[in-house]
């Protein structure tokens, strides 16, 4: 599965060796907890904070941050030249969640199959047990 905007932002913050406290001050987040929630993918990163990040760190490649294209640094696409990419954030976040839900549903289905097989085997074993005792 591709990594999300949240995960790429976390990689960037770690690479820059910034504490969540420092980063929250730089982007004017309402709290350090809010930044922590972004970094652990518990909350979608609001558009205004994506913009603030890209403006505060001009070397950060906006295309990499928003859609995973290119490199974190280097072929930097500035914020001003990529405003339409900001809106991919919410779409990408929702797509990642939808994919995760499909995976969880598949795991649930497989778990149901395993539970059914176990029940069937237990019944078969219970039915076979008297026959085994009588043969001894």
DSSP file (Angstrom, degrees, kcal/mol; ACC not computed):
  #  RESIDUE AA STRUCTURE BP1 BP2  ACC     N-H-->O    O-->H-N    N-H-->O    O-->H-N    TCO  KAPPA ALPHA  PHI   PSI    X-CA   Y-CA   Z-CA
    1    1 A X              0   0    0      0, 0.0    95,-0.0     0, 0.0     2,-0.0   0.000 360.0 360.0 360.0 139.4    0.0    0.0    0.0
    2    2 A X        -     0   0    0      1,-0.1     2,-0.2    94,-0.0    66,-0.0  -0.328 360.0-106.5 -67.1 152.0    1.3    3.5   -0.8
    3    3 A X        -     0   0    0      1,-0.1    -1,-0.1    65,-0.1     2,-0.1  -0.496  35.5-121.4 -80.6 155.6    2.1    5.7    2.1
    4    4 A X     >  -     0   0    0     -2,-0.2     4,-2.4     1,-0.1     5,-0.2  -0.336  24.4-102.7 -90.9 170.6   -0.2    8.6    2.9
    5    5 A X  H  > S+     0   0    0      1,-0.2     4,-2.9     2,-0.2     5,-0.2   0.910 123.8  55.3 -55.9 -43.6    0.4   12.3    3.2
    6    6 A X  H  > S+     0   0    0      1,-0.2     4,-2.3     2,-0.2    -1,-0.2   0.924 108.8  46.0 -57.8 -45.8    0.5   11.9    6.9
    7    7 A X  H  > S+     0   0    0      2,-0.2     4,-2.2     1,-0.2    -1,-0.2   0.882 112.6  49.8 -67.9 -37.6    3.2    9.3    6.7
    8    8 A X  H  X S+     0   0    0     -4,-2.4     4,-2.3     2,-0.2    -1,-0.2   0.903 110.1  51.0 -66.4 -39.9    5.3   11.4    4.3
    9    9 A X  H  X S+     0   0    0     -4,-2.9     4,-2.8     1,-0.2     5,-0.2   0.914 109.0  51.3 -63.3 -40.8    4.9   14.4    6.5
   10   10 A X  H  X S+     0   0    0     -4,-2.3     4,-2.6    -5,-0.2     5,-0.2   0.928 108.9  50.9 -61.1 -44.1    6.2   12.3    9.5
   11   11 A X  H  X S+     0   0    0     -4,-2.2     4,-2.7     1,-0.2    -1,-0.2   0.916 111.5  48.6 -58.0 -43.0    9.2   11.2    7.4
   12   12 A X  H  X S+     0   0    0     -4,-2.3     4,-2.5     2,-0.2    -2,-0.2   0.939 110.9  48.6 -63.5 -47.5    9.9   14.8    6.6
   13   13 A X  H  <>S+     0   0    0     -4,-2.8     5,-2.4     1,-0.2     4,-0.3   0.897 113.8  47.8 -61.1 -40.7    9.7   16.0   10.2
   14   14 A X  H ><5S+     0   0    0     -4,-2.6     3,-1.2    -5,-0.2    -1,-0.2   0.920 110.6  51.0 -65.7 -42.9   11.9   13.1   11.3
   15   15 A X  H 3<5S+     0   0    0     -4,-2.7    -2,-0.2     1,-0.3    -1,-0.2   0.880 110.9  48.6 -61.6 -38.3   14.4   13.9    8.5
   16   16 A X  T 3<5S-     0   0    0     -4,-2.5    -1,-0.3    -5,-0.2    -2,-0.2   0.513 110.3-128.5 -78.0  -5.1   14.5   17.6    9.6
   17   17 A X  T < 5 +     0   0    0     -3,-1.2     2,-0.4    -4,-0.3    -3,-0.2   0.897  52.5 157.3  56.1  44.5   15.0   16.4   13.2
   18   18 A X      < -     0   0    0     -5,-2.4    -1,-0.2    -6,-0.1     2,-0.2  -0.823  39.9-132.7-100.0 136.8   12.1   18.5   14.4
   19   19 A X     >  -     0   0    0     -2,-0.4     4,-2.7     1,-0.1     5,-0.2  -0.522  28.9-112.5 -76.2 155.2   10.2   17.7   17.6
   20   20 A X  H  > S+     0   0    0      1,-0.2     4,-2.7     2,-0.2     5,-0.2   0.865 119.8  57.3 -57.0 -35.0    6.4   17.8   17.3
   21   21 A X  H  > S+     0   0    0      2,-0.2     4,-1.6     1,-0.2    -1,-0.2   0.934 108.5  44.7 -61.2 -47.1    6.5   20.9   19.5
   22   22 A X  H  > S+     0   0    0      1,-0.2     4,-2.2     2,-0.2    -2,-0.2   0.939 114.5  48.7 -62.4 -47.2    8.8   22.7   17.1
   23   23 A X  H  X S+     0   0    0     -4,-2.7     4,-2.2     1,-0.2    -2,-0.2   0.900 107.6  54.6 -62.3 -40.9    6.8   21.7   14.1
   24   24 A X  H  <>S+     0   0    0     -4,-2.7     5,-2.6    -5,-0.2     4,-0.5   0.871 109.9  47.8 -62.0 -35.8    3.5   22.7   15.6
   25   25 A X  H  <5S+     0   0    0     -4,-1.6     3,-0.5     3,-0.2    -1,-0.2   0.898 109.5  53.1 -69.9 -39.9    4.9   26.2   16.3
   26   26 A X  H  <5S+     0   0    0     -4,-2.2    -2,-0.2     1,-0.2    -1,-0.2   0.904 119.0  33.4 -62.5 -42.5    6.3   26.5   12.7
   27   27 A X  T  <5S-     0   0    0     -4,-2.2    -1,-0.2    -5,-0.1    -2,-0.2   0.402 109.3-120.6 -96.3   3.3    2.9   25.7   11.1
   28   28 A X  T   5 +     0   0    0     -4,-0.5    -3,-0.2    -3,-0.5    -4,-0.1   0.896  44.8 179.9  59.8  43.8    0.9   27.4   13.8
   29   29 A X      < -     0   0    0     -5,-2.6    -1,-0.1    -6,-0.2     3,-0.1  -0.389  37.9-118.9 -70.5 154.7   -1.0   24.2   14.7
   30   30 A X  S    S-     0   0    0      1,-0.2     2,-0.3    -2,-0.1    -1,-0.1   0.803  87.6  -7.5 -67.6 -27.9   -3.5   24.6   17.5
   31   31 A X     >  -     0   0    0      1,-0.1     4,-1.4    -7,-0.0    -1,-0.2  -0.991  61.0-114.1-160.8 162.5   -1.7   22.0   19.7
   32   32 A X  H  > S+     0   0    0     -2,-0.3     4,-2.6     1,-0.2     5,-0.2   0.852 116.8  60.6 -66.9 -34.5    1.1   19.5   19.8
   33   33 A X  H  > S+     0   0    0      1,-0.2     4,-2.5     2,-0.2    -1,-0.2   0.886 100.2  54.5 -60.5 -38.9   -1.5   16.8   20.2
   34   34 A X  H  > S+     0   0    0      2,-0.2     4,-1.8     1,-0.2    -1,-0.2   0.933 109.5  46.7 -60.7 -45.5   -3.0   17.8   16.9
   35   35 A X  H  X S+     0   0    0     -4,-1.4     4,-2.6     1,-0.2    -2,-0.2   0.911 110.7  52.9 -62.4 -42.8    0.4   17.4   15.2
   36   36 A X  H  X S+     0   0    0     -4,-2.6     4,-1.6     1,-0.2    -1,-0.2   0.899 106.7  53.1 -59.3 -40.8    0.8   14.0   17.0
   37   37 A X  H  <>S+     0   0    0     -4,-2.5     5,-2.6     1,-0.2     6,-1.4   0.868 110.0  48.0 -63.5 -36.8   -2.6   13.0   15.6
   38   38 A X  H ><5S+     0   0    0     -4,-1.8     3,-1.7     4,-0.2    -2,-0.2   0.941 110.6  51.0 -66.1 -45.9   -1.5   13.8   12.1
   39   39 A X  H 3<5S+     0   0    0     -4,-2.6    -2,-0.2     1,-0.3    -1,-0.2   0.758 112.9  45.0 -67.1 -24.9    1.8   11.9   12.5
   40   40 A X  T 3<5S-     0   0    0     -4,-1.6    -1,-0.3    -5,-0.2    -2,-0.2   0.247 114.0-116.6-101.7  12.3    0.0    8.8   13.7
   41   41 A X  T < 5S+     0   0    0     -3,-1.7    -3,-0.2     2,-0.2    -2,-0.1   0.738  80.4 123.8  62.0  26.2   -2.6    9.0   11.0
   42   42 A X  S   <S+     0   0    0     -5,-2.6     2,-0.4    -6,-0.2    -4,-0.2   0.705  75.5  30.6 -85.2 -20.6   -5.5    9.6   13.5
   43   43 A X  S    S-     0   0    0     -6,-1.4    -2,-0.2    -9,-0.1    -1,-0.2  -0.989  84.0-114.3-136.9 146.0   -6.5   12.8   11.8
   44   44 A X        -     0   0    0     -2,-0.4     2,-0.6    -3,-0.1    -6,-0.1  -0.513  40.4-112.0 -69.2 144.8   -6.4   14.1    8.3
   45   45 A X        -     0   0    0     -2,-0.2     5,-0.1    -7,-0.1    -1,-0.1  -0.726  34.2-121.3 -83.0 118.9   -4.0   17.1    7.9
   46   46 A X    >>  -     0   0    0     -2,-0.6     4,-1.5     1,-0.1     3,-1.3  -0.258  19.6-116.3 -60.1 147.0   -6.1   20.2    7.2
   47   47 A X  H 3> S+     0   0    0      1,-0.3     4,-2.6     2,-0.2     5,-0.2   0.838 111.9  60.6 -52.8 -40.2   -5.3   22.0    4.0
   48   48 A X  H 3> S+     0   0    0      1,-0.2     4,-2.0     2,-0.2    -1,-0.3   0.828 105.8  47.8 -63.7 -29.5   -4.1   25.2    5.8
   49   49 A X  H <> S+     0   0    0     -3,-1.3     4,-2.1     2,-0.2    -1,-0.2   0.803 108.6  53.2 -81.2 -29.3   -1.4   23.2    7.6
   50   50 A X  H  X S+     0   0    0     -4,-1.5     4,-2.5     2,-0.2    -2,-0.2   0.945 112.4  46.0 -63.8 -47.2   -0.2   21.6    4.4
   51   51 A X  H  X S+     0   0    0     -4,-2.6     4,-2.4     1,-0.2     5,-0.2   0.924 111.6  51.1 -60.2 -45.1    0.1   25.0    2.9
   52   52 A X  H  X S+     0   0    0     -4,-2.0     4,-2.2     1,-0.2    -1,-0.2   0.885 110.5  49.9 -61.5 -38.8    1.9   26.3    6.0
   53   53 A X  H  X S+     0   0    0     -4,-2.1     4,-1.8     2,-0.2    -1,-0.2   0.935 111.3  47.5 -64.0 -46.9    4.3   23.4    5.8
   54   54 A X  H  < S+     0   0    0     -4,-2.5    25,-0.3     1,-0.2    -2,-0.2   0.854 114.6  46.8 -66.4 -34.4    5.1   24.0    2.2
   55   55 A X  H  < S+     0   0    0     -4,-2.4     3,-0.4    -5,-0.2    -1,-0.2   0.869 113.3  48.3 -73.3 -36.5    5.6   27.7    2.7
   56   56 A X  H  < S+     0   0    0     -4,-2.2     2,-0.4     1,-0.3    -2,-0.2   0.757 118.4  40.6 -75.0 -24.5    7.8   27.2    5.8
   57   57 A X    ><  +     0   0    0     -4,-1.8     3,-1.8    -5,-0.2    -1,-0.3  -0.710  64.4 174.5-126.3  79.9   10.0   24.6    4.0
   58   58 A X  T 3  S+     0   0    0     -2,-0.4     4,-0.1    -3,-0.4    -1,-0.1   0.721  78.6  60.7 -62.6 -21.5   10.6   25.8    0.5
   59   59 A X  T 3  S+     0   0    0      2,-0.1     2,-0.3    19,-0.1    -1,-0.3   0.701  81.4 102.2 -76.9 -17.8   13.0   22.9   -0.2
   60   60 A X  S <  S-     0   0    0     -3,-1.8     2,-0.7    -7,-0.2    13,-0.2  -0.499  79.8-124.5 -68.9 127.9   10.2   20.4    0.5
   61   61 A X     >  -     0   0    0     11,-2.9     4,-2.4    -2,-0.3     5,-0.2  -0.644  16.5-158.3 -76.6 113.0    8.9   18.9   -2.8
   62   62 A X  H  > S+     0   0    0     15,-1.9     4,-2.8    -2,-0.7     5,-0.3   0.881  91.7  54.3 -60.7 -40.2    5.1   19.6   -2.7
   63   63 A X  H  >>S+     0   0    0      1,-0.2     4,-2.6     2,-0.2     6,-1.2   0.908 109.7  47.6 -62.7 -41.2    4.5   16.8   -5.3
   64   64 A X  H  >5S+     0   0    0      7,-0.3     4,-1.5     4,-0.3    -2,-0.2   0.951 114.2  46.7 -63.6 -48.1    6.3   14.3   -3.1
   65   65 A X  H  <5S+     0   0    0     -4,-2.4    -2,-0.2     1,-0.2   -57,-0.2   0.920 121.2  35.7 -60.3 -45.0    4.4   15.4    0.0
   66   66 A X  H  <5S+     0   0    0     -4,-2.8    -2,-0.2    -5,-0.2    -1,-0.2   0.859 138.8   7.1 -84.0 -36.7    1.0   15.4   -1.6
   67   67 A X  H  <5S-     0   0    0     -4,-2.6    -3,-0.2    -5,-0.3    -2,-0.2   0.424  95.0-111.1-129.7   1.1    1.1   12.5   -4.0
   68   68 A X     << +     0   0    0     -4,-1.5     2,-0.3    -5,-0.8    -4,-0.3   0.604  66.2 144.0  82.4  10.3    4.4   10.7   -3.4
   69   69 A X        -     0   0    0     -6,-1.2    -1,-0.3    -7,-0.1    -2,-0.2  -0.650  57.5 -14.6 -85.3 138.0    6.0   11.7   -6.7
   70   70 A X  S    S-     0   0    0     -2,-0.3     2,-0.3    -7,-0.1     4,-0.1  -0.385 101.3 -34.2  79.0-150.0    9.7   12.4   -6.9
   71   71 A X        -     0   0    0      2,-0.2    -7,-0.3     1,-0.1   -10,-0.2  -0.751  46.2-116.5-114.9 158.1   11.9   13.0   -4.0
   72   72 A X  S    S+     0   0    0     -2,-0.3   -11,-2.9    -8,-0.1     2,-0.2   0.919 105.2  10.4 -56.8 -44.9   11.4   14.7   -0.6
   73   73 A X  S    S+     0   0    0    -13,-0.2     2,-0.7     3,-0.1    -2,-0.2  -0.554 110.1  50.9-118.1-173.9   14.0   17.3   -1.6
   74   74 A X  S    S+     0   0    0    -15,-0.2     2,-6.9    -2,-0.2    -2,-0.0  -0.732 100.4  48.1  91.6-116.4   15.6   18.0   -5.0
   75   75 A X  S    S-     0   0    0     -2,-0.7    -1,-0.1   -14,-0.1    -4,-0.0  -0.039  87.4-172.8 -59.2  51.5   13.1   18.4   -7.9
   76   76 A X        -     0   0    0     -2,-6.9     2,-0.7   -15,-0.1   -15,-0.2  -0.240  18.7-158.9 -59.1 126.6   11.3   20.7   -5.5
   77   77 A X        -     0   0    0    -18,-0.1   -15,-1.9     5,-0.0   -14,-0.2  -0.935  25.2-130.1-101.9 117.1    8.0   21.8   -6.9
   78   78 A X    >   -     0   0    0     -2,-0.7     3,-0.6   -17,-0.1     4,-0.4  -0.216  14.0-114.3 -71.4 160.0    7.2   25.0   -5.0
   79   79 A X  G >  S+     0   0    0    -25,-0.3     3,-1.5     1,-0.2     7,-0.1   0.895 115.1  57.7 -57.1 -42.1    3.9   25.5   -3.2
   80   80 A X  G 3  S+     0   0    0      1,-0.3     3,-0.5     2,-0.1    -1,-0.2   0.818 107.1  47.6 -62.8 -29.9    3.0   28.4   -5.6
   81   81 A X  G <  S+     0   0    0     -3,-0.6    -1,-0.3     1,-0.2    -2,-0.2   0.448 116.5  42.9 -91.9   2.0    3.4   26.1   -8.7
   82   82 A X    X>  +     0   0    0     -3,-1.5     3,-1.1    -4,-0.4     4,-0.5  -0.113  60.2 134.3-137.9  43.4    1.3   23.3   -7.2
   83   83 A X  G >4 S+     0   0    0     -3,-0.5     3,-0.9     1,-0.3     4,-0.4   0.829  73.4  61.2 -65.6 -29.0   -1.9   24.7   -5.5
   84   84 A X  G >4 S+     0   0    0      1,-0.2     3,-0.6     2,-0.2    -1,-0.3   0.741  93.6  65.3 -68.6 -21.6   -4.1   22.2   -7.2
   85   85 A X  G X> S+     0   0    0     -3,-1.1     3,-1.6     1,-0.2     4,-0.5   0.753  83.9  74.4 -72.4 -23.3   -2.2   19.3   -5.5
   86   86 A X  G X< S+     0   0    0     -3,-0.9     3,-1.4    -4,-0.5     4,-0.4   0.875  90.0  58.1 -56.2 -38.3   -3.4   20.4   -2.1
   87   87 A X  G <> S+     0   0    0     -3,-0.6     4,-1.0    -4,-0.4    -1,-0.3   0.626  90.2  71.4 -72.4 -12.3   -6.8   19.1   -2.8
   88   88 A X  H <> S+     0   0    0     -3,-1.6     4,-3.6    -4,-0.2     5,-0.3   0.778  81.5  77.4 -70.4 -25.7   -5.5   15.6   -3.4
   89   89 A X  H <X S+     0   0    0     -3,-1.4     4,-2.4    -4,-0.5   -84,-0.2   0.922  97.4  39.6 -50.6 -55.0   -4.8   15.3    0.3
   90   90 A X  H  > S+     0   0    0     -4,-0.4     4,-2.5    -3,-0.2    -1,-0.2   0.905 117.7  49.4 -66.0 -41.5   -8.4   14.6    1.3
   91   91 A X  H  X S+     0   0    0     -4,-1.0     4,-2.6     2,-0.2    -2,-0.2   0.933 112.9  46.7 -62.7 -46.4   -9.0   12.3   -1.7
   92   92 A X  H  X S+     0   0    0     -4,-3.6     4,-2.5     2,-0.2    -2,-0.2   0.904 111.7  51.8 -62.0 -42.1   -5.9   10.4   -1.0
   93   93 A X  H  X S+     0   0    0     -4,-2.4     4,-2.2    -5,-0.3    -2,-0.2   0.929 112.2  45.4 -60.9 -46.8   -6.7   10.1    2.7
   94   94 A X  H  X S+     0   0    0     -4,-2.5     4,-2.7     1,-0.2    -2,-0.2   0.892 111.9  52.0 -65.4 -40.3  -10.2    8.8    1.9
   95   95 A X  H  X S+     0   0    0     -4,-2.6     4,-2.5     2,-0.2    -1,-0.2   0.900 109.4  50.4 -63.2 -40.4   -8.8    6.3   -0.7
   96   96 A X  H  X S+     0   0    0     -4,-2.5     4,-2.4     2,-0.2    -2,-0.2   0.916 112.1  47.1 -63.8 -42.7   -6.3    5.0    1.8
   97   97 A X  H  X S+     0   0    0     -4,-2.2     4,-2.5     2,-0.2    -2,-0.2   0.910 111.1  51.3 -65.1 -41.3   -9.1    4.5    4.4
   98   98 A X  H  X S+     0   0    0     -4,-2.7     4,-2.1     2,-0.2    -2,-0.2   0.914 110.9  48.6 -61.7 -42.4  -11.3    2.8    1.8
   99   99 A X  H  X S+     0   0    0     -4,-2.5     4,-2.3     1,-0.2    -1,-0.2   0.923 110.8  50.6 -62.7 -43.8   -8.5    0.5    0.9
  100  100 A X  H  X S+     0   0    0     -4,-2.4     4,-2.6     1,-0.2    -2,-0.2   0.894 108.9  51.4 -61.3 -41.0   -7.9   -0.3    4.5
  101  101 A X  H  X S+     0   0    0     -4,-2.5     4,-2.6     2,-0.2    -1,-0.2   0.899 109.1  50.9 -63.6 -40.8  -11.6   -1.1    5.0
  102  102 A X  H  X S+     0   0    0     -4,-2.1     4,-2.2     2,-0.2    -2,-0.2   0.907 111.1  48.5 -63.0 -41.0  -11.5   -3.5    2.0
  103  103 A X  H  X S+     0   0    0     -4,-2.3     4,-2.4     2,-0.2    -2,-0.2   0.929 112.1  48.5 -64.4 -44.9   -8.5   -5.2    3.5
  104  104 A X  H  X S+     0   0    0     -4,-2.6     4,-2.6     1,-0.2    -2,-0.2   0.905 110.6  51.4 -62.4 -41.8  -10.2   -5.5    6.9
  105  105 A X  H  X S+     0   0    0     -4,-2.6     4,-2.4     2,-0.2    -1,-0.2   0.901 110.2  49.5 -61.0 -41.1  -13.4   -6.9    5.3
  106  106 A X  H  X S+     0   0    0     -4,-2.2     4,-2.5     2,-0.2    -2,-0.2   0.902 110.8  49.4 -65.2 -41.1  -11.3   -9.5    3.5
  107  107 A X  H  X S+     0   0    0     -4,-2.4     4,-2.7     2,-0.2    -2,-0.2   0.909 110.7  50.7 -63.9 -41.8   -9.5  -10.5    6.7
  108  108 A X  H  X S+     0   0    0     -4,-2.6     4,-2.4     2,-0.2    -2,-0.2   0.912 110.4  49.6 -61.0 -42.4  -12.9  -10.8    8.4
  109  109 A X  H  X S+     0   0    0     -4,-2.4     4,-2.1     2,-0.2    -2,-0.2   0.929 112.3  47.0 -62.8 -45.2  -14.2  -13.0    5.6
  110  110 A X  H  X S+     0   0    0     -4,-2.5     4,-2.4     1,-0.2    -2,-0.2   0.892 110.6  52.5 -63.7 -39.5  -11.1  -15.2    5.8
  111  111 A X  H  X S+     0   0    0     -4,-2.7     4,-2.7     2,-0.2    -1,-0.2   0.900 108.0  51.5 -63.2 -40.1  -11.5  -15.4    9.6
  112  112 A X  H  X S+     0   0    0     -4,-2.4     4,-2.4     2,-0.2    -2,-0.2   0.912 109.4  50.6 -61.3 -42.2  -15.1  -16.5    9.2
  113  113 A X  H  X S+     0   0    0     -4,-2.1     4,-2.4     2,-0.2    -2,-0.2   0.909 111.1  48.1 -61.5 -42.7  -14.0  -19.2    6.8
  114  114 A X  H  X S+     0   0    0     -4,-2.4     4,-2.6     2,-0.2    -2,-0.2   0.919 111.3  50.1 -65.2 -43.5  -11.4  -20.4    9.3
  115  115 A X  H  X S+     0   0    0     -4,-2.7     4,-2.4     1,-0.2    -2,-0.2   0.903 111.1  49.4 -61.4 -40.7  -13.9  -20.4   12.1
  116  116 A X  H  X S+     0   0    0     -4,-2.4     4,-2.5     2,-0.2    -2,-0.2   0.922 111.2  49.3 -63.5 -44.6  -16.3  -22.4    9.9
  117  117 A X  H  X S+     0   0    0     -4,-2.4     4,-2.5     1,-0.2    -2,-0.2   0.906 110.8  50.0 -62.1 -42.3  -13.6  -24.9    9.1
  118  118 A X  H  X S+     0   0    0     -4,-2.6     4,-2.5     2,-0.2    -1,-0.2   0.922 111.2  48.6 -62.9 -44.3  -12.7  -25.3   12.7
  119  119 A X  H  X S+     0   0    0     -4,-2.4     4,-2.4     1,-0.2    -2,-0.2   0.921 111.9  49.9 -60.6 -43.3  -16.3  -25.9   13.7
  120  120 A X  H  X S+     0   0    0     -4,-2.5     4,-2.5     1,-0.2    -2,-0.2   0.915 111.6  48.0 -62.5 -43.6  -16.7  -28.5   10.9
  121  121 A X  H  X S+     0   0    0     -4,-2.5     4,-2.7     2,-0.2    -1,-0.2   0.893 110.4  51.7 -64.9 -40.3  -13.5  -30.3   12.0
  122  122 A X  H  X S+     0   0    0     -4,-2.5     4,-2.6     2,-0.2    -2,-0.2   0.918 110.9  47.7 -62.8 -42.5  -14.7  -30.3   15.7
  123  123 A X  H  X S+     0   0    0     -4,-2.4     4,-2.4     2,-0.2    -2,-0.2   0.932 113.0  48.7 -63.1 -45.1  -18.0  -31.8   14.6
  124  124 A X  H  X S+     0   0    0     -4,-2.5     4,-2.0     1,-0.2    -2,-0.2   0.902 112.8  47.9 -61.7 -41.3  -16.2  -34.4   12.5
  125  125 A X  H  X S+     0   0    0     -4,-2.7     4,-1.8     2,-0.2    -1,-0.2   0.899 110.8  50.8 -66.6 -40.4  -13.8  -35.2   15.4
  126  126 A X  H  X S+     0   0    0     -4,-2.6     4,-0.7     1,-0.2    -2,-0.2   0.887 112.7  46.7 -64.4 -38.8  -16.7  -35.5   17.8
  127  127 A X  H  X S+     0   0    0     -4,-2.4     4,-0.5     1,-0.2    -1,-0.2   0.846 115.0  46.6 -70.7 -33.6  -18.5  -37.9   15.5
  128  128 A X  H  X S+     0   0    0     -4,-2.0     4,-2.0    -5,-0.2    -2,-0.2   0.738  94.4  78.4 -80.3 -23.4  -15.4  -40.0   14.9
  129  129 A X  H  X S+     0   0    0     -4,-1.8     4,-2.0     1,-0.2     5,-0.2   0.891  91.7  49.2 -57.5 -47.2  -14.4  -40.2   18.6
  130  130 A X  H  X S+     0   0    0     -4,-0.7     4,-2.0     1,-0.2    -1,-0.2   0.894 110.9  51.8 -61.3 -37.0  -17.0  -43.0   19.5
  131  131 A X  H  X S+     0   0    0     -4,-0.5     4,-1.1     1,-0.2    -1,-0.2   0.881 108.5  50.7 -65.5 -38.2  -15.8  -45.0   16.5
  132  132 A X  H  X S+     0   0    0     -4,-2.0     4,-0.8     1,-0.2     3,-0.2   0.892 109.9  50.2 -65.8 -40.2  -12.2  -44.7   17.6
  133  133 A X  H >< S+     0   0    0     -4,-2.0     3,-0.7     1,-0.2    -2,-0.2   0.890 108.0  52.6 -65.7 -39.6  -13.0  -45.9   21.1
  134  134 A X  H 3< S+     0   0    0     -4,-2.0    -1,-0.2     1,-0.2    -2,-0.2   0.768 105.7  55.0 -70.1 -23.8  -14.9  -48.9   19.9
  135  135 A X  H 3<        0   0    0     -4,-1.1    -1,-0.2    -3,-0.2    -2,-0.2   0.685 360.0 360.0 -79.6 -20.0  -11.9  -50.0   17.7
  136  136 A X    <<        0   0    0     -4,-0.8    -1,-0.2    -3,-0.7    -2,-0.2   0.477 360.0 360.0 -80.5 360.0   -9.5  -50.0   20.7
